[in-house]
Amino acid sequence: MTTGVRGVGVDIVDLGAFAASLAEPGTRLTRAFSATERRQCRERAESRGARPGEATVSSSSGASGTSAPATSGPAPARREDPLARHLAARWAAKEAVVKAWSAALYGEPPPIAPDLLRWSEIETVCDNWGRPSVRLGGEVARQVAATIGEGARWNVSLSHDGGSAIAFVVLEGPGG
């Protein structure tokens, strides 16, 4: 059986908007992350010097390190939540997984209605060296196996810079 690329997905998240949504009482985002994802993000933020619940002040020079025109001066400092920064990259990964899966099913109806998708069943977890991978559970795992095959493999890359977090996902599977 041949295996190949079945779908590609990418998503970018605005850190400020994501942090604001995360802070809203009753937000769906509280249920979107598994306990493992929340723990790993908290540990990553703390390992980089953040204290629990702390927001840090940062200054961004713009996308991809480009600076603003000299007449406007440096970008203003902004409050940044280190935990939200890492969770935002994982939220982008969840969205990118769905996009890659959807691309693999082009022309077919979604196997799970968007309002019934349990986001916590799409996890981005890291190994001991910080390399991310996708782990599926529950109905999402069952439907991916039914539509893509048991050999589905998810390649994921996460990044954040300035005011954005991004995830890029490549879905490999049988028949591609």
C-alpha positions, 0 to 999 in steps of 0.5 A: 500500500502506498503512503503519501501526503493526503492534506496540508493545513495551516493556521495563524492566531493573533495572540492578543485576540486569543489571550482575550478570548481565553480570559473570557468567562465561559469561553469554549477554549477552557474545554478545547485543551487536554490536561496534557496540553495545558500542563505542557504549555504551563511548563514551557512558559515557566521554563522560559522564566514566566511565573504562574499567571504572569503576563510579561511586557514585550515589544514587537518590531513587526512581522518576521522581524521587519521594523516599522518605518523610522518615522513611527518609532518602535512598536509600543510595549504590550502585555503578553501572557506566556501561557496564552502564547503556547496555547495559541500555537496549539489552537492553531495546530488544532485548526490546521489538523482539521484543515489538513483532514478536510483537504484529504476529504475534498468533495466529501461531507465532513465526517463530524459536524463542526458544532459536534467536534470535540477540540480536546480530542485533537492534542498537540503534545511534545516529547522530552525534547520539545518536538510537537506531534499530534495525538488524536482521541475519541470520535476524532480518532475513529473518524480519521481512521475510517476516512484516512486509514489506520496509518495516518501520520501527522507532521506538525510545526509550531511557531510564535513571533511578535503578535502571532502563533502559527501551525503547519500540518501535513497529513500523510496516509494510505492511498496518497 
